[in-house]
C-alpha cells in the first residue's frame, strides 16, 4: 500500500500527513484493516489530475510557498471536492 502526496522530493510530507499515515499503519497492523492508498503502478491513475490529492495536507505552506526559487515545482491545484 502506498500513498502519494503532491510535493517534490523524498520525505517532503507535512507533520499532519506523517501522523495520519502512521496512525493508519498502526490500525492496519493491530486491527487488520488495510488503509486506502493510491494506485501508483497504474499510469492512467498517476496521469489523472487529482492524483495525489486525496492524502495531501491541504493547509499551506508547502516548500514552494515559502521559498520563491521553488515556485516552479508547485503542482496544479487539486480539483475541488
PDB file of N, CA, C and O in Angstrom:
ATOM      1  N   UNK A   1       0.842  -1.163   0.000  1.00  0.00           N
ATOM      2  CA  UNK A   1       0.000   0.000   0.000  1.00  0.00           C
ATOM      3  C   UNK A   1       0.888   1.227   0.000  1.00  0.00           C
ATOM      4  O   UNK A   1       1.818   1.333   0.801  1.00  0.00           O
ATOM      5  N   UNK A   2       0.603   2.143  -0.892  1.00  0.00           N
ATOM      6  CA  UNK A   2       1.359   3.387  -0.969  1.00  0.00           C
ATOM      7  C   UNK A   2       0.404   4.556  -1.091  1.00  0.00           C
ATOM      8  O   UNK A   2      -0.712   4.421  -1.592  1.00  0.00           O
ATOM      9  N   UNK A   3       0.862   5.704  -0.624  1.00  0.00           N
ATOM     10  CA  UNK A   3       0.106   6.938  -0.748  1.00  0.00           C
ATOM     11  C   UNK A   3       0.974   7.987  -1.420  1.00  0.00           C
ATOM     12  O   UNK A   3       2.161   8.127  -1.125  1.00  0.00           O
ATOM     13  N   UNK A   4       0.351   8.714  -2.325  1.00  0.00           N
ATOM     14  CA  UNK A   4       1.052   9.812  -3.000  1.00  0.00           C
ATOM     15  C   UNK A   4       0.621  11.130  -2.376  1.00  0.00           C
ATOM     16  O   UNK A   4      -0.545  11.317  -2.030  1.00  0.00           O
ATOM     17  N   UNK A   5       1.574  12.034  -2.240  1.00  0.00           N
ATOM     18  CA  UNK A   5       1.260  13.396  -1.819  1.00  0.00           C
ATOM     19  C   UNK A   5       1.811  14.334  -2.869  1.00  0.00           C
ATOM     20  O   UNK A   5       2.764  13.999  -3.573  1.00  0.00           O
ATOM     21  N   UNK A   6       1.221  15.497  -2.975  1.00  0.00           N
ATOM     22  CA  UNK A   6       1.620  16.454  -4.007  1.00  0.00           C
ATOM     23  C   UNK A   6       2.706  17.365  -3.469  1.00  0.00           C
ATOM     24  O   UNK A   6       2.447  18.460  -2.969  1.00  0.00           O
ATOM     25  N   UNK A   7       3.900  16.888  -3.588  1.00  0.00           N
ATOM     26  CA  UNK A   7       5.076  17.645  -3.204  1.00  0.00           C
ATOM     27  C   UNK A   7       6.231  17.078  -4.003  1.00  0.00           C
ATOM     28  O   UNK A   7       6.072  16.046  -4.655  1.00  0.00           O
ATOM     29  N   UNK A   8       7.348  17.698  -3.974  1.00  0.00           N
ATOM     30  CA  UNK A   8       8.503  17.224  -4.722  1.00  0.00           C
ATOM     31  C   UNK A   8       9.486  16.594  -3.744  1.00  0.00           C
ATOM     32  O   UNK A   8       9.446  16.860  -2.542  1.00  0.00           O
ATOM     33  N   UNK A   9      10.355  15.770  -4.271  1.00  0.00           N
ATOM     34  CA  UNK A   9      11.436  15.225  -3.464  1.00  0.00           C
ATOM     35  C   UNK A   9      11.034  14.029  -2.629  1.00  0.00           C
ATOM     36  O   UNK A   9       9.921  13.513  -2.737  1.00  0.00           O
ATOM     37  N   UNK A  10      11.953  13.606  -1.804  1.00  0.00           N
ATOM     38  CA  UNK A  10      11.773  12.436  -0.953  1.00  0.00           C
ATOM     39  C   UNK A  10      11.530  12.900   0.477  1.00  0.00           C
ATOM     40  O   UNK A  10      12.244  13.764   0.986  1.00  0.00           O
ATOM     41  N   UNK A  11      10.530  12.329   1.117  1.00  0.00           N
ATOM     42  CA  UNK A  11      10.204  12.645   2.518  1.00  0.00           C
ATOM     43  C   UNK A  11       9.836  14.121   2.718  1.00  0.00           C
ATOM     44  O   UNK A  11      10.239  14.734   3.707  1.00  0.00           O
ATOM     45  N   UNK A  12       9.085  14.678   1.795  1.00  0.00           N
ATOM     46  CA  UNK A  12       8.675  16.073   1.917  1.00  0.00           C
ATOM     47  C   UNK A  12       7.217  16.179   2.342  1.00  0.00           C
ATOM     48  O   UNK A  12       6.499  17.082   1.912  1.00  0.00           O
ATOM     49  N   UNK A  13       6.789  15.256   3.187  1.00  0.00           N
ATOM     50  CA  UNK A  13       5.420  15.284   3.683  1.00  0.00           C
ATOM     51  C   UNK A  13       5.336  16.175   4.920  1.00  0.00           C
ATOM     52  O   UNK A  13       6.333  16.432   5.595  1.00  0.00           O
ATOM     53  N   UNK A  14       4.126  16.635   5.194  1.00  0.00           N
ATOM     54  CA  UNK A  14       3.913  17.511   6.343  1.00  0.00           C
ATOM     55  C   UNK A  14       3.757  16.667   7.614  1.00  0.00           C
ATOM     56  O   UNK A  14       3.534  15.460   7.528  1.00  0.00           O
ATOM     57  N   UNK A  15       3.871  17.285   8.773  1.00  0.00           N
ATOM     58  CA  UNK A  15       3.627  16.542  10.012  1.00  0.00           C
ATOM     59  C   UNK A  15       2.236  15.903  10.041  1.00  0.00           C
ATOM     60  O   UNK A  15       2.082  14.778  10.517  1.00  0.00           O
ATOM     61  N   UNK A  16       1.232  16.609   9.537  1.00  0.00           N
ATOM     62  CA  UNK A  16      -0.128  16.045   9.512  1.00  0.00           C
ATOM     63  C   UNK A  16      -0.199  14.810   8.621  1.00  0.00           C
ATOM     64  O   UNK A  16      -0.845  13.825   8.980  1.00  0.00           O
ATOM     65  N   UNK A  17       0.460  14.853   7.459  1.00  0.00           N
ATOM     66  CA  UNK A  17       0.477  13.691   6.567  1.00  0.00           C
ATOM     67  C   UNK A  17       1.192  12.519   7.228  1.00  0.00           C
ATOM     68  O   UNK A  17       0.746  11.377   7.112  1.00  0.00           O
ATOM     69  N   UNK A  18       2.283  12.788   7.911  1.00  0.00           N
ATOM     70  CA  UNK A  18       3.032  11.748   8.598  1.00  0.00           C
ATOM     71  C   UNK A  18       2.194  11.094   9.692  1.00  0.00           C
ATOM     72  O   UNK A  18       2.120   9.868   9.773  1.00  0.00           O
ATOM     73  N   UNK A  19       1.570  11.904  10.525  1.00  0.00           N
ATOM     74  CA  UNK A  19       0.777  11.367  11.638  1.00  0.00           C
ATOM     75  C   UNK A  19      -0.401  10.549  11.125  1.00  0.00           C
ATOM     76  O   UNK A  19      -0.650   9.445  11.609  1.00  0.00           O
ATOM     77  N   UNK A  20      -1.126  11.084  10.150  1.00  0.00           N
ATOM     78  CA  UNK A  20      -2.281  10.363   9.603  1.00  0.00           C
ATOM     79  C   UNK A  20      -1.867   9.013   9.031  1.00  0.00           C
ATOM     80  O   UNK A  20      -2.516   7.998   9.279  1.00  0.00           O
ATOM     81  N   UNK A  21      -0.790   9.012   8.269  1.00  0.00           N
ATOM     82  CA  UNK A  21      -0.327   7.773   7.655  1.00  0.00           C
ATOM     83  C   UNK A  21       0.156   6.778   8.705  1.00  0.00           C
ATOM     84  O   UNK A  21      -0.116   5.583   8.597  1.00  0.00           O
ATOM     85  N   UNK A  22       0.865   7.260   9.710  1.00  0.00           N
ATOM     86  CA  UNK A  22       1.356   6.366  10.754  1.00  0.00           C
ATOM     87  C   UNK A  22       0.197   5.774  11.564  1.00  0.00           C
ATOM     88  O   UNK A  22       0.209   4.583  11.875  1.00  0.00           O
ATOM     89  N   UNK A  23      -0.783   6.577  11.900  1.00  0.00           N
ATOM     90  CA  UNK A  23      -1.958   6.080  12.631  1.00  0.00           C
ATOM     91  C   UNK A  23      -2.672   5.008  11.814  1.00  0.00           C
ATOM     92  O   UNK A  23      -3.077   3.978  12.353  1.00  0.00           O
ATOM     93  N   UNK A  24      -2.825   5.252  10.511  1.00  0.00           N
ATOM     94  CA  UNK A  24      -3.464   4.246   9.656  1.00  0.00           C
ATOM     95  C   UNK A  24      -2.638   2.970   9.578  1.00  0.00           C
ATOM     96  O   UNK A  24      -3.198   1.875   9.530  1.00  0.00           O
ATOM     97  N   UNK A  25      -1.311   3.095   9.564  1.00  0.00           N
ATOM     98  CA  UNK A  25      -0.440   1.924   9.566  1.00  0.00           C
ATOM     99  C   UNK A  25      -0.617   1.116  10.851  1.00  0.00           C
ATOM    100  O   UNK A  25      -0.728  -0.109  10.800  1.00  0.00           O
ATOM    101  N   UNK A  26      -0.643   1.786  11.990  1.00  0.00           N
ATOM    102  CA  UNK A  26      -0.820   1.097  13.272  1.00  0.00           C
ATOM    103  C   UNK A  26      -2.176   0.387  13.310  1.00  0.00           C
ATOM    104  O   UNK A  26      -2.265  -0.752  13.769  1.00  0.00           O
ATOM    105  N   UNK A  27      -3.218   1.044  12.834  1.00  0.00           N
ATOM    106  CA  UNK A  27      -4.543   0.408  12.781  1.00  0.00           C
ATOM    107  C   UNK A  27      -4.505  -0.842  11.911  1.00  0.00           C
ATOM    108  O   UNK A  27      -5.150  -1.843  12.224  1.00  0.00           O
ATOM    109  N   UNK A  28      -3.746  -0.782  10.813  1.00  0.00           N
ATOM    110  CA  UNK A  28      -3.625  -1.930   9.912  1.00  0.00           C
ATOM    111  C   UNK A  28      -2.903  -3.076  10.615  1.00  0.00           C
ATOM    112  O   UNK A  28      -3.346  -4.222  10.546  1.00  0.00           O
ATOM    113  N   UNK A  29      -1.811  -2.778  11.283  1.00  0.00           N
ATOM    114  CA  UNK A  29      -1.021  -3.806  11.962  1.00  0.00           C
ATOM    115  C   UNK A  29      -1.800  -4.401  13.135  1.00  0.00           C
ATOM    116  O   UNK A  29      -1.833  -5.618  13.314  1.00  0.00           O
ATOM    117  N   UNK A  30      -2.420  -3.541  13.923  1.00  0.00           N
ATOM    118  CA  UNK A  30      -3.099  -4.018  15.134  1.00  0.00           C
ATOM    119  C   UNK A  30      -4.519  -4.512  14.884  1.00  0.00           C
ATOM    120  O   UNK A  30      -5.007  -5.378  15.610  1.00  0.00           O
ATOM    121  N   UNK A  31      -5.185  -3.976  13.873  1.00  0.00           N
ATOM    122  CA  UNK A  31      -6.581  -4.340  13.651  1.00  0.00           C
ATOM    123  C   UNK A  31      -6.853  -5.089  12.371  1.00  0.00           C
ATOM    124  O   UNK A  31      -7.957  -5.593  12.170  1.00  0.00           O
ATOM    125  N   UNK A  32      -5.867  -5.169  11.502  1.00  0.00           N
ATOM    126  CA  UNK A  32      -6.024  -5.924  10.269  1.00  0.00           C
ATOM    127  C   UNK A  32      -6.802  -5.215   9.170  1.00  0.00           C
ATOM    128  O   UNK A  32      -7.128  -5.825   8.153  1.00  0.00           O
ATOM    129  N   UNK A  33      -7.102  -3.936   9.362  1.00  0.00           N
ATOM    130  CA  UNK A  33      -7.853  -3.204   8.348  1.00  0.00           C
ATOM    131  C   UNK A  33      -6.878  -2.426   7.471  1.00  0.00           C
ATOM    132  O   UNK A  33      -6.267  -1.455   7.915  1.00  0.00           O
ATOM    133  N   UNK A  34      -6.740  -2.863   6.219  1.00  0.00           N
ATOM    134  CA  UNK A  34      -5.805  -2.213   5.301  1.00  0.00           C
ATOM    135  C   UNK A  34      -6.342  -0.822   4.942  1.00  0.00           C
ATOM    136  O   UNK A  34      -7.492  -0.693   4.521  1.00  0.00           O
ATOM    137  N   UNK A  35      -5.524   0.207   5.106  1.00  0.00           N
ATOM    138  CA  UNK A  35      -5.975   1.562   4.779  1.00  0.00           C
ATOM    139  C   UNK A  35      -6.015   1.805   3.266  1.00  0.00           C
ATOM    140  O   UNK A  35      -5.464   1.035   2.479  1.00  0.00           O
ATOM    141  N   UNK A  36      -6.673   2.877   2.894  1.00  0.00           N
ATOM    142  CA  UNK A  36      -6.720   3.272   1.488  1.00  0.00           C
ATOM    143  C   UNK A  36      -5.344   3.744   1.033  1.00  0.00           C
ATOM    144  O   UNK A  36      -4.523   4.189   1.836  1.00  0.00           O
ATOM    145  N   UNK A  37      -5.116   3.638  -0.243  1.00  0.00           N
ATOM    146  CA  UNK A  37      -3.870   4.114  -0.815  1.00  0.00           C
ATOM    147  C   UNK A  37      -4.094   4.580  -2.239  1.00  0.00           C
ATOM    148  O   UNK A  37      -5.229   4.643  -2.710  1.00  0.00           O
ATOM    149  N   UNK A  38      -3.017   4.903  -2.919  1.00  0.00           N
ATOM    150  CA  UNK A  38      -3.066   5.322  -4.318  1.00  0.00           C
ATOM    151  C   UNK A  38      -2.497   4.224  -5.196  1.00  0.00           C
ATOM    152  O   UNK A  38      -1.581   3.507  -4.794  1.00  0.00           O
ATOM    153  N   UNK A  39      -3.042   4.095  -6.397  1.00  0.00           N
ATOM    154  CA  UNK A  39      -2.590   3.092  -7.354  1.00  0.00           C
ATOM    155  C   UNK A  39      -1.388   3.651  -8.114  1.00  0.00           C
ATOM    156  O   UNK A  39      -1.513   4.075  -9.263  1.00  0.00           O
ATOM    157  N   UNK A  40      -0.231   3.648  -7.465  1.00  0.00           N
ATOM    158  CA  UNK A  40       0.967   4.274  -8.022  1.00  0.00           C
ATOM    159  C   UNK A  40       1.564   3.514  -9.203  1.00  0.00           C
ATOM    160  O   UNK A  40       2.418   4.051  -9.910  1.00  0.00           O
ATOM    161  N   UNK A  41       1.134   2.285  -9.427  1.00  0.00           N
ATOM    162  CA  UNK A  41       1.655   1.497 -10.544  1.00  0.00           C
ATOM    163  C   UNK A  41       0.777   1.589 -11.785  1.00  0.00           C
ATOM    164  O   UNK A  41       1.089   0.980 -12.808  1.00  0.00           O
ATOM    165  N   UNK A  42      -0.313   2.341 -11.709  1.00  0.00           N
ATOM    166  CA  UNK A  42      -1.227   2.486 -12.833  1.00  0.00           C
ATOM    167  C   UNK A  42      -0.952   3.827 -13.525  1.00  0.00           C
ATOM    168  O   UNK A  42      -1.296   4.875 -12.979  1.00  0.00           O
ATOM    169  N   UNK A  43      -0.338   3.813 -14.714  1.00  0.00           N
ATOM    170  CA  UNK A  43      -0.003   5.069 -15.388  1.00  0.00           C
ATOM    171  C   UNK A  43      -1.203   5.997 -15.604  1.00  0.00           C
ATOM    172  O   UNK A  43      -1.069   7.217 -15.509  1.00  0.00           O
ATOM    173  N   UNK A  44      -2.364   5.425 -15.890  1.00  0.00           N
ATOM    174  CA  UNK A  44      -3.558   6.257 -16.101  1.00  0.00           C
ATOM    175  C   UNK A  44      -3.971   6.943 -14.804  1.00  0.00           C
ATOM    176  O   UNK A  44      -4.377   8.105 -14.821  1.00  0.00           O
ATOM    177  N   UNK A  45      -3.871   6.239 -13.687  1.00  0.00           N
ATOM    178  CA  UNK A  45      -4.214   6.841 -12.393  1.00  0.00           C
ATOM    179  C   UNK A  45      -3.225   7.954 -12.045  1.00  0.00           C
ATOM    180  O   UNK A  45      -3.626   9.010 -11.557  1.00  0.00           O
ATOM    181  N   UNK A  46      -1.953   7.722 -12.290  1.00  0.00           N
ATOM    182  CA  UNK A  46      -0.921   8.718 -11.986  1.00  0.00           C
ATOM    183  C   UNK A  46      -1.097   9.959 -12.866  1.00  0.00           C
ATOM    184  O   UNK A  46      -0.833  11.071 -12.408  1.00  0.00           O
ATOM    185  N   UNK A  47      -1.533   9.794 -14.107  1.00  0.00           N
ATOM    186  CA  UNK A  47      -1.719  10.917 -15.032  1.00  0.00           C
ATOM    187  C   UNK A  47      -3.009  11.692 -14.767  1.00  0.00           C
ATOM    188  O   UNK A  47      -3.176  12.797 -15.282  1.00  0.00           O
ATOM    189  N   UNK A  48      -3.920  11.135 -13.976  1.00  0.00           N
ATOM    190  CA  UNK A  48      -5.192  11.790 -13.691  1.00  0.00           C
ATOM    191  C   UNK A  48      -4.952  13.039 -12.838  1.00  0.00           C
ATOM    192  O   UNK A  48      -4.232  12.956 -11.843  1.00  0.00           O
ATOM    193  N   UNK A  49      -5.529  14.193 -13.193  1.00  0.00           N
ATOM    194  CA  UNK A  49      -5.260  15.438 -12.463  1.00  0.00           C
ATOM    195  C   UNK A  49      -5.407  15.376 -10.940  1.00  0.00           C
ATOM    196  O   UNK A  49      -4.620  16.016 -10.242  1.00  0.00           O
ATOM    197  N   UNK A  50      -6.369  14.642 -10.396  1.00  0.00           N
ATOM    198  CA  UNK A  50      -6.453  14.630  -8.932  1.00  0.00           C
ATOM    199  C   UNK A  50      -5.500  13.645  -8.241  1.00  0.00           C
ATOM    200  O   UNK A  50      -5.549  13.498  -7.020  1.00  0.00           O
ATOM    201  N   UNK A  51      -4.628  12.966  -9.014  1.00  0.00           N
ATOM    202  CA  UNK A  51      -3.717  12.014  -8.386  1.00  0.00           C
ATOM    203  C   UNK A  51      -2.865  12.715  -7.331  1.00  0.00           C
ATOM    204  O   UNK A  51      -2.293  13.776  -7.584  1.00  0.00           O
ATOM    205  N   UNK A  52      -2.789  12.118  -6.164  1.00  0.00           N
ATOM    206  CA  UNK A  52      -2.001  12.673  -5.070  1.00  0.00           C
ATOM    207  C   UNK A  52      -2.756  13.650  -4.191  1.00  0.00           C
ATOM    208  O   UNK A  52      -2.229  14.098  -3.173  1.00  0.00           O
ATOM    209  N   UNK A  53      -3.975  13.986  -4.562  1.00  0.00           N
ATOM    210  CA  UNK A  53      -4.741  14.974  -3.782  1.00  0.00           C
ATOM    211  C   UNK A  53      -5.377  14.370  -2.524  1.00  0.00           C
ATOM    212  O   UNK A  53      -5.475  15.041  -1.496  1.00  0.00           O
ATOM    213  N   UNK A  54      -5.800  13.135  -2.600  1.00  0.00           N
ATOM    214  CA  UNK A  54      -6.565  12.535  -1.504  1.00  0.00           C
ATOM    215  C   UNK A  54      -5.809  12.543  -0.177  1.00  0.00           C
ATOM    216  O   UNK A  54      -6.411  12.758   0.876  1.00  0.00           O
ATOM    217  N   UNK A  55      -4.514  12.315  -0.217  1.00  0.00           N
ATOM    218  CA  UNK A  55      -3.743  12.202   1.019  1.00  0.00           C
ATOM    219  C   UNK A  55      -2.805  13.393   1.255  1.00  0.00           C
ATOM    220  O   UNK A  55      -1.955  13.347   2.145  1.00  0.00           O
ATOM    221  N   UNK A  56      -2.956  14.441   0.470  1.00  0.00           N
ATOM    222  CA  UNK A  56      -2.128  15.634   0.625  1.00  0.00           C
ATOM    223  C   UNK A  56      -2.788  16.596   1.596  1.00  0.00           C
ATOM    224  O   UNK A  56      -3.973  16.907   1.473  1.00  0.00           O
ATOM    225  N   UNK A  57      -2.014  17.060   2.557  1.00  0.00           N
ATOM    226  CA  UNK A  57      -2.464  18.073   3.508  1.00  0.00           C
ATOM    227  C   UNK A  57      -2.779  19.344   2.730  1.00  0.00           C
ATOM    228  O   UNK A  57      -1.916  19.873   2.030  1.00  0.00           O
ATOM    229  N   UNK A  58      -3.999  19.832   2.845  1.00  0.00           N
ATOM    230  CA  UNK A  58      -4.410  20.996   2.056  1.00  0.00           C
ATOM    231  C   UNK A  58      -4.039  22.326   2.716  1.00  0.00           C
ATOM    232  O   UNK A  58      -4.350  23.388   2.177  1.00  0.00           O
ATOM    233  N   UNK A  59      -3.386  22.279   3.861  1.00  0.00           N
ATOM    234  CA  UNK A  59      -3.057  23.502   4.577  1.00  0.00           C
ATOM    235  C   UNK A  59      -1.640  23.945   4.221  1.00  0.00           C
ATOM    236  O   UNK A  59      -0.681  23.220   4.487  1.00  0.00           O
ATOM    237  N   UNK A  60      -1.497  25.147   3.611  1.00  0.00           N
ATOM    238  CA  UNK A  60      -0.147  25.636   3.319  1.00  0.00           C
ATOM    239  C   UNK A  60       0.545  26.021   4.619  1.00  0.00           C
ATOM    240  O   UNK A  60      -0.130  26.092   5.646  1.00  0.00           O
ATOM    241  N   UNK A  61       1.805  26.266   4.638  1.00  0.00           N
ATOM    242  CA  UNK A  61       2.656  26.374   3.456  1.00  0.00           C
ATOM    243  C   UNK A  61       3.357  25.062   3.120  1.00  0.00           C
ATOM    244  O   UNK A  61       3.685  24.267   4.000  1.00  0.00           O
ATOM    245  N   UNK A  62       3.571  24.862   1.849  1.00  0.00           N
ATOM    246  CA  UNK A  62       4.449  23.805   1.363  1.00  0.00           C
ATOM    247  C   UNK A  62       5.770  24.496   1.019  1.00  0.00           C
ATOM    248  O   UNK A  62       5.859  25.722   1.085  1.00  0.00           O
ATOM    249  N   UNK A  63       6.775  23.740   0.662  1.00  0.00           N
ATOM    250  CA  UNK A  63       8.090  24.325   0.360  1.00  0.00           C
ATOM    251  C   UNK A  63       8.008  25.396  -0.723  1.00  0.00           C
ATOM    252  O   UNK A  63       8.661  26.434  -0.616  1.00  0.00           O
ATOM    253  N   UNK A  64       7.214  25.158  -1.761  1.00  0.00           N
ATOM    254  CA  UNK A  64       7.147  26.113  -2.872  1.00  0.00           C
ATOM    255  C   UNK A  64       6.429  27.399  -2.486  1.00  0.00           C
ATOM    256  O   UNK A  64       6.546  28.408  -3.182  1.00  0.00           O
ATOM    257  N   UNK A  65       5.676  27.372  -1.369  1.00  0.00           N
ATOM    258  CA  UNK A  65       5.011  28.577  -0.889  1.00  0.00           C
ATOM    259  C   UNK A  65       5.963  29.472  -0.088  1.00  0.00           C
ATOM    260  O   UNK A  65       5.742  30.679   0.010  1.00  0.00           O
ATOM    261  N   UNK A  66       6.999  28.899   0.472  1.00  0.00           N
ATOM    262  CA  UNK A  66       7.885  29.650   1.356  1.00  0.00           C
ATOM    263  C   UNK A  66       9.243  29.989   0.738  1.00  0.00           C
ATOM    264  O   UNK A  66       9.935  30.888   1.217  1.00  0.00           O
ATOM    265  N   UNK A  67       9.624  29.279  -0.313  1.00  0.00           N
ATOM    266  CA  UNK A  67      10.910  29.518  -0.972  1.00  0.00           C
ATOM    267  C   UNK A  67      10.619  29.925  -2.416  1.00  0.00           C
ATOM    268  O   UNK A  67      10.328  29.069  -3.251  1.00  0.00           O
ATOM    269  N   UNK A  68      10.695  31.224  -2.720  1.00  0.00           N
ATOM    270  CA  UNK A  68      10.340  31.689  -4.066  1.00  0.00           C
ATOM    271  C   UNK A  68      11.038  30.941  -5.199  1.00  0.00           C
ATOM    272  O   UNK A  68      10.438  30.740  -6.255  1.00  0.00           O
ATOM    273  N   UNK A  69      12.267  30.532  -5.010  1.00  0.00           N
ATOM    274  CA  UNK A  69      13.004  29.839  -6.073  1.00  0.00           C
ATOM    275  C   UNK A  69      12.403  28.469  -6.389  1.00  0.00           C
ATOM    276  O   UNK A  69      12.714  27.884  -7.427  1.00  0.00           O
ATOM    277  N   UNK A  70      11.550  27.953  -5.508  1.00  0.00           N
ATOM    278  CA  UNK A  70      10.940  26.639  -5.727  1.00  0.00           C
ATOM    279  C   UNK A  70       9.525  26.736  -6.278  1.00  0.00           C
ATOM    280  O   UNK A  70       8.871  25.708  -6.455  1.00  0.00           O
ATOM    281  N   UNK A  71       9.035  27.930  -6.551  1.00  0.00           N
ATOM    282  CA  UNK A  71       7.656  28.108  -7.020  1.00  0.00           C
ATOM    283  C   UNK A  71       7.376  27.307  -8.285  1.00  0.00           C
ATOM    284  O   UNK A  71       6.245  26.871  -8.500  1.00  0.00           O
ATOM    285  N   UNK A  72       8.391  27.108  -9.128  1.00  0.00           N
ATOM    286  CA  UNK A  72       8.185  26.353 -10.357  1.00  0.00           C
ATOM    287  C   UNK A  72       7.814  24.894 -10.102  1.00  0.00           C
ATOM    288  O   UNK A  72       7.307  24.225 -11.003  1.00  0.00           O
ATOM    289  N   UNK A  73       8.054  24.390  -8.897  1.00  0.00           N
ATOM    290  CA  UNK A  73       7.742  22.999  -8.552  1.00  0.00           C
ATOM    291  C   UNK A  73       6.281  22.805  -8.139  1.00  0.00           C
ATOM    292  O   UNK A  73       5.812  21.672  -8.026  1.00  0.00           O
ATOM    293  N   UNK A  74       5.571  23.896  -7.915  1.00  0.00           N
ATOM    294  CA  UNK A  74       4.195  23.802  -7.413  1.00  0.00           C
ATOM    295  C   UNK A  74       3.310  23.074  -8.428  1.00  0.00           C
ATOM    296  O   UNK A  74       3.211  23.502  -9.577  1.00  0.00           O
ATOM    297  N   UNK A  75       2.665  21.976  -8.012  1.00  0.00           N
ATOM    298  CA  UNK A  75       1.793  21.259  -8.933  1.00  0.00           C
ATOM    299  C   UNK A  75       0.482  22.018  -9.119  1.00  0.00           C
ATOM    300  O   UNK A  75       0.174  22.919  -8.338  1.00  0.00           O
ATOM    301  N   UNK A  76      -0.283  21.668 -10.135  1.00  0.00           N
ATOM    302  CA  UNK A  76      -1.590  22.294 -10.299  1.00  0.00           C
ATOM    303  C   UNK A  76      -2.435  22.046  -9.054  1.00  0.00           C
ATOM    304  O   UNK A  76      -2.262  21.046  -8.358  1.00  0.00           O
ATOM    305  N   UNK A  77      -3.340  22.961  -8.791  1.00  0.00           N
ATOM    306  CA  UNK A  77      -4.213  22.812  -7.630  1.00  0.00           C
ATOM    307  C   UNK A  77      -5.060  21.554  -7.756  1.00  0.00           C
ATOM    308  O   UNK A  77      -5.423  21.137  -8.856  1.00  0.00           O
ATOM    309  N   UNK A  78      -5.363  20.967  -6.625  1.00  0.00           N
ATOM    310  CA  UNK A  78      -6.248  19.810  -6.612  1.00  0.00           C
ATOM    311  C   UNK A  78      -7.662  20.266  -6.965  1.00  0.00           C
ATOM    312  O   UNK A  78      -8.093  21.336  -6.535  1.00  0.00           O
ATOM    313  N   UNK A  79      -8.381  19.468  -7.740  1.00  0.00           N
ATOM    314  CA  UNK A  79      -9.767  19.815  -8.052  1.00  0.00           C
ATOM    315  C   UNK A  79     -10.592  19.916  -6.775  1.00  0.00           C
ATOM    316  O   UNK A  79     -10.338  19.193  -5.811  1.00  0.00           O
ATOM    317  N   UNK A  80     -11.567  20.798  -6.763  1.00  0.00           N
ATOM    318  CA  UNK A  80     -12.438  20.934  -5.599  1.00  0.00           C
ATOM    319  C   UNK A  80     -13.230  19.651  -5.393  1.00  0.00           C
ATOM    320  O   UNK A  80     -13.681  19.011  -6.344  1.00  0.00           O
ATOM    321  N   UNK A  81     -13.384  19.297  -4.123  1.00  0.00           N
ATOM    322  CA  UNK A  81     -14.122  18.059  -3.813  1.00  0.00           C
ATOM    323  C   UNK A  81     -15.604  18.279  -3.879  1.00  0.00           C
ATOM    324  O   UNK A  81     -16.377  17.349  -3.647  1.00  0.00           O
TER     325      UNK A  81
END
